């Protein structure tokens, strides 16, 4: 397919990264196939995760077609850009059409990027995941690439004031070993395996991260940070539901 929009957007993003002075550390690029379809299953800690994960595969000369909520495509500016980059809209009220579109892209040899948690994890831990990545892998026969982004939450995340200052934030993207999902697999079992791999990779990335997590709003409570825990967020969610 013609790439008219993606290259200039990549150029603009690279300029933005340079302006912010981000300190990138990419690992596991060798796991990215140089051709053919694949599924990137990415944790979600900040609004820039898609652009950062996409940057990590550029050395492999690959582009990622991200699955994103339909509302982004309805935006007068973002919408044309998303469509021009051949990203895939997800209508949460009816997911079958987006599943078919993603499967078609994978079978055409594309890498499709998915955030299995669906929304940003405000605890910065891996929260409950959807099974879309596993089901796509079962239907297509291509590998899942478990991928962790860490540090992007320091720039722009949910419920925290964004920081676009030139603070030279360290950003890690770690791409794990491919996970193959046989067609006859148990979906829930493979979803648990994917979660296990993401959690293991996240722990390694956090242990290797150059800045201390202690006392930081962008760090999980498990590491001494002040972000709300998964349990605390669940209580808040339940109270919100009670209020209607």
N, C-alpha and C positions, 0 to 999 in steps of 0.2 A: 504493500500500500504506500501511497505517496506520503512523504514526511515533510509537509510544508510548515506546519505550526510547531512541531516538537523541537526542532533544532534552535530556532530563535528563543524559545522559552527556556531551553537548557542554558543558552548563553546568558540570558537575563538572571537565571537562578545562580549561575556561577559567579556573576558579578555581585549578587546579593551576599553570597557566602563570603566573598572576598571583603566586602564592606564590613560584615560582622566580624571578620577575622577568625572564623571558626577553625578549630584545630581537629581535622578529621583523622580518624583511625578506622580503616576498613580491614576486616579480616574475613577469610573464607571466600574471597572472590573466585578461587579456583573451583568452587562448587557450582558456579553459575554456568550453565551450558552455553557454549558459543553459538549453537544453533538449535532449533527445535523448541517445543513448548515446555513450560514449567510453571509452577505456582509458587509465588513468594507469599508465605504466611507470616505477617509482620505484627509485632506487638504495637500498642498504640498509646503513646504517652504525651504527644503534642500535636499541634496543628500542622507542623512542617514535616511530619514523619514521611509522608508520601514523596515529597521532593528530596528529602535526605536519602531515603531508601533507593530512589531512582538514581541519584547521583552515584551511589555505591556500585551500581552495575555498569556504569559507563566504561570503566576500563575493559570490560568484557565485550564492549561494542554492542550492548543490548539496550533496548528500551523496555519499559514496563508499562503495561496497560492496567491502570488501577480501577478497581471497582469502588465507586463512591456513591453516596446517597443522591437520589434524583434531584433533590433541592439545589445542589450545587450546579447542576446542568441548567436549572431554571434561571440562574443569575445572569443578568444582561452582559456582564463582562466575563465572568468565569465560565459560563456555559459554552460560548463559542470556542474558547480555548480548550476546554475539556473534550468537546466533540472533535475539534481539530487534531488533538493528540490521540484520538481513538480510545479514550477511556470508556468505561462501561457504567452506565447509570443503574442504580439499584433502587427499585421501588419496593419499600418494605411491606407494602400492602399486598404486593403480588410479585414474589421473587422468582417465579418460573422463567419470565422473559430474560431477566438478567443472567440467570444460570445458563440458559441456552446461548446467550450472547458471549458469555465468558468461555463456554465450552467450544464455541465456534472459533474464537480467537486462539485458544490453546491448540486446537487441532490444525490451525493455520500456522503454527510454529511460534506463537507469541508467548512472552512471559506475562502472566496475569498476577497483579498484586492484590492481596486480600488482607484486610484487618479482621481476623476471626473474632476479636472482642467486640466488633461493630462500632463501639464508641471509645473515646479516650478513657483510660483507666486513671481515675483521680488519685488512686492509692499508689500508682506506678508499679503495681504488682500485676501479674497475669490474672485477669478476672474471667468470669464465665465466658466460654467461647461458643460460637455458632459452628455448625458442621459443614458449612459450604465448601471450605478448602478440601476437606477429606472427600466429600461427595464428588467434587470436580476431578480430583485425582483418580478416584475409582472409575469414573466414567471415561476419562481420557487416557489413563495409563502413563501420564507424565509425573515426574517427581514433585514433591513439595519441598521447598527450601525454607526451613524454619529460620526466621530473621529477627534479630533484635536491634532496635534503635535505642540509644541511651544518650541523654544529654539535651535532646531537643526540647524537653519539658522546661529547661531553664530559660528558653527563649520565648516560647509561647505555648501555653497550655490552658486547660479549662479552669475557670474560677481563680486565676492568678493573673495579675497585670503583666502584659507582655513586656519583654525587654529587648529592644532592637539596638541597644548600645554596643559599641565595639569592645565587648568584654572577653573576646578570645576564648569562648566556651569550648571545652573538649567535647567532641561528638564521636561516638562509637557506633559503627554498624557491623554486626557480626552475622555472617551467613553460615548456618550449620550444614551438616552433611545431609544430602538428599534423603527424603523419606518416601519410599515407594509404597503405594497402597493397592494391593491386589484387588481385583474386581469382586472377589467373594468375601472380602473382609467385613468384619463387624464395625459399623460406622462409629458407634460409641467407643469401642475399644481403641480404634485408630485415632479418634479425637483425643482420648486420654493420652495416647502416646505422643501426639503432636504437642499437647500442652506440657507434658513432661519434658520434652526436648526444648521447648521455649523457656521453661522455668530454669532448666539446667544452664542453658546458654545465657539467660539473663543474669543468673548468679555469677557466672564466670566474668561477664562483662562488668558487672558492678564491682567485683573483687579486684579487677584490673584497672578500674577507672582512676585517673590520676588525682582527682580532687576528692576531698573528704565529704562524706555524706552526713556527718554528724551535725545535728541541729539545723539542717537545710530544709526549706519548704518543698524543694523539688525532689527530696529523697524520701523513700518509704520508711515507716516507723521501724520496720525490721532492722534497718541499718542505722538507726538513731536519728532519722529525719523526722520532720513534723507533719508530713502529709497524712491525711486521714487513712485509717486502715480499711480493708475491705468490709470488715464487720461494722465499723462505724458508718460507712457509706450505705450499707444495707439498712441500718436503722433509720437513717435519714430518708432513704427511699420509701420505706414502709410508712413513716410519718406523713410523707407527702401524699402517698396513696390514700391514707386515712382522711386527710383533709379534702380529698376529691379534686 
